[in-house]
Amino acid sequence: MRIGSALASLLVTERERWALWLPVLIGAGVAVYFALPVEPAWRWGMAAVALSFAAVWLSRLHAVLRLLAIALCAVALGFAAAQLRTALVAAPILESRLGPVAVTGTVLRVEERVTDRRLVLGDLTIDRLKPDETPARIRLTHRAGGPEVVPGDRVRLRATILPPPSPAAPGAFDFARQAYFEQIGGVGFTLGPALIETGARDTGWQARLARLRHRITERIADTIKGAAGGIATSLITGERGAIPERDLDAMRDSGLAHLLSISGLHMSLVAGIAFFMLRLLLALIEPMALRFPIKKWAAFGALVAIFLYLLISGMSVPAQRSFLMAGAVLVAVMADRSPFSMRLVAWAAAVILLLVPEALLGASFQMSFAAVVALIAAYEALARPLARWRSGAGWIGRGLFYVAGVCLTTLVAGLATTPLSAFHFNQIVSYSLLANLIAVPVTGFLVMPFAMLALILMPVGLEHLALVPMGWGVKAILWTAHWVAGLPGATVGLAAPPGWTLIAVGLGGLWLCLWTRGWRWLGLLPVAAAVIGAMLARPPDVLVDAEASRVAVRLADGHLAVLGSDRGFTVENWRRRAADSSTEKSDAVQCDSLGCTVSVAGQGIAFARQAGALAEDCRRATVLVSAEPVRGRCAAPVVIDRLDVWRGGAHSVRLTAKGPVVETAHDARGARPWVDTTGRQRRPAAPNVRP
């Protein structure tokens, strides 16, 4: 009773922070929806919202019950928002490989890449597909020549199209789910050039905006060549395809990848530069400065500037979140209110979760909000000592204050995002503080101001005057990235941790940041548990791809031995999730024309490429993977054949003391709208597992 009374007393003292938990509860409802193994009936979400609102009204006379009812209402809203969003974006998805086939569609997006370009087409007509079977959008890799294609063009081409790929391993990133919410029902590649239909260009505002972004991208590339041009493009239009893989890896391994995603840093810089420049210009006009509220006018002008930047940058989720927060700050300035508050973050999170609930599952949403929440919490706690230091400092002190601020910001943001980065990308960056100490000032004082100036000068064709110095700054950032990434121990690999660790880190971090009293430190307990769980994570012993054409076996030394082709995205994904950077061939693997075998802890793993290997492998192997259907009885304890992966997607096997444990990708995904529409994968996969 005493503990309960103490907790209740603490809760009452934190009354002003209760509202901050509403977006957390909305997110919990979204998470519950996506965690379900089957798609719920549409009545569930609506009924939950109606019942929770009724509970709020019925409990209005009892404070505790009313709080519980409001909490349940927020959870129900999140659940219903996710369910509604899933229904609104529903569109046909290809069931199997199609093509070569004739395709006619409108170009919605063109992403220039190093060796090719990627087209997103909509308003489609595809041979051999009925209208109700035709996806709303498809994404194609285009390598052929032909006329230049820009957004809004109506094109005809030949292509091979496949369903969006399923996860490379159970629990891995689900591209098919992401494609579903982007209404992309197929991916593939073109065969030959695209033919543009004359007089059929889309003239809608979205097509016009897409063409504007494309023209800006081209003009940046014409002035700033190479990787620096690709990074400059990503900072202005959000297009990252032109950045070479080597440079992307360097940005990631140095802890500077956040600079490539338009988010809080970029939006705040644009808002700040626009605000102070406009206020300075208005202050130079004495009658206006004396008679009118030029501060509010400057804030309004800055709001317009960041809205235009949001449109030009492609309106990604981090950009939307940053716009909402920066916009709220500027509105607060216009309304003579305090512009900095954790409530602004909560408001932005709630809006995004209700409008785009699937964003909760993405690393971008999680890391951007984690960084912002942690920074605001840190500066709330340190506001008074920092203010005392700054108030009595001279020019040298203010310079040191700026350096200390960059260090503190990088340290806090790094601590907040490192667990999430480790979960999603399976690596920890060691020298992020050093890299950001160099790159962030360059971005703030050189890159972003000249980026804004370049956009202003583009209508008169003088953008090169700003893009050239911007390119100098980008090259300095790129040099920093390569230098830091090349330092010994720049990155530390981490095997893919279990899903519960992400939940524990999230809840523990929120408890630590959203409360202000001493009990906030209890949030470190679930964070510590998650860290221990991640360190003790044990990767699967055997991995099988979704076509039974590749098998990876974890050897005693922790390295993966790949049976079959050891190239491609799937193998790279396996190695990253196993924290294995070695690509050397293992002598433990024995291969011939029929297949491969390897022994792990006295248990044989066999990969049969052809049916002729099955007779011997069935007698000797503990785990048998076959690229052909296994017909008839097989004595191997675990058999995974072509039909099993056709039903269940990629497989993993853990060799335990109690016997092999098999998991499939579609066991983890459940029977959801983005999981194969043919129904074959909606049935539980049942590989041959013998006791």
Sequence and secondary structure as in RCSB ss.txt:
>XXXX:A:sequence
MRIGSALASLLVTERERWALWLPVLIGAGVAVYFALPVEPAWRWGMAAVALSFAAVWLSRLHAVLRLLAIALCAV
ALGFAAAQLRTALVAAPILESRLGPVAVTGTVLRVEERVTDRRLVLGDLTIDRLKPDETPARIRLTHRAGGPEVV
PGDRVRLRATILPPPSPAAPGAFDFARQAYFEQIGGVGFTLGPALIETGARDTGWQARLARLRHRITERIADTIK
GAAGGIATSLITGERGAIPERDLDAMRDSGLAHLLSISGLHMSLVAGIAFFMLRLLLALIEPMALRFPIKKWAAF
GALVAIFLYLLISGMSVPAQRSFLMAGAVLVAVMADRSPFSMRLVAWAAAVILLLVPEALLGASFQMSFAAVVAL
IAAYEALARPLARWRSGAGWIGRGLFYVAGVCLTTLVAGLATTPLSAFHFNQIVSYSLLANLIAVPVTGFLVMPF
AMLALILMPVGLEHLALVPMGWGVKAILWTAHWVAGLPGATVGLAAPPGWTLIAVGLGGLWLCLWTRGWRWLGLL
PVAAAVIGAMLARPPDVLVDAEASRVAVRLADGHLAVLGSDRGFTVENWRRRAADSSTEKSDAVQCDSLGCTVSV
AGQGIAFARQAGALAEDCRRATVLVSAEPVRGRCAAPVVIDRLDVWRGGAHSVRLTAKGPVVETAHDARGARPWV
DTTGRQRRPAAPNVRP
>XXXX:A:secstr
 HHHHHHHHHHHHTGGGGGGGHHHHHHHHHHHHHH SB   HHHHHHHHHHHHHHHHHTTT HHHHHHHHHHHHH
HHHHHHHHHHHHHT      S EEEEEEEEEEEEEEE SS EEEEEEEEEETT  GGGS SEEEEEE   SS   
TT EEEEEEEEE     SSTTS  HHHHHHHTTEEEEEEEEEEEEE TT    SHHHHHHHHHHHHHHHHHHHS 
HHHHHHHHHHHT   TTS HHHHHHHHHHT GGGGS SHHHHHHHHHHHHHHHHHHHHTSHHHHHHS HHHHHHH
HHHHHHHHHHHHTT  HHHHHHHHHHHHHHHHHHTT     HHHHHHHHHHHHHH GGGGGSHHHHHHHHHHHHH
HHHHHHHHHHHHHHHHT  HHHHHHHHHHHHHHHHHHHHHHHHHHHHHHHSEEES HHHHHHHHHHHIIIIIHHH
HHHHHHHGGGT THHHHHHHHHHHHHHHHHHHHHHTSTT EEE     HHHHHHHHHHHHHHHH  SGGGGGGHH
HHHHHHHHHHT    SEEE TTSS EEEE TTS EEEES   SHHHHHHHHHTT       TT EE SSEEEEEE
TTEEEEEESSGGGHHHHHHH SEEEESS   S   SSEEE HHHHHHH SEEEEEETTEEEEEEHHHHH B TTS
 TTSTTTS    EE  
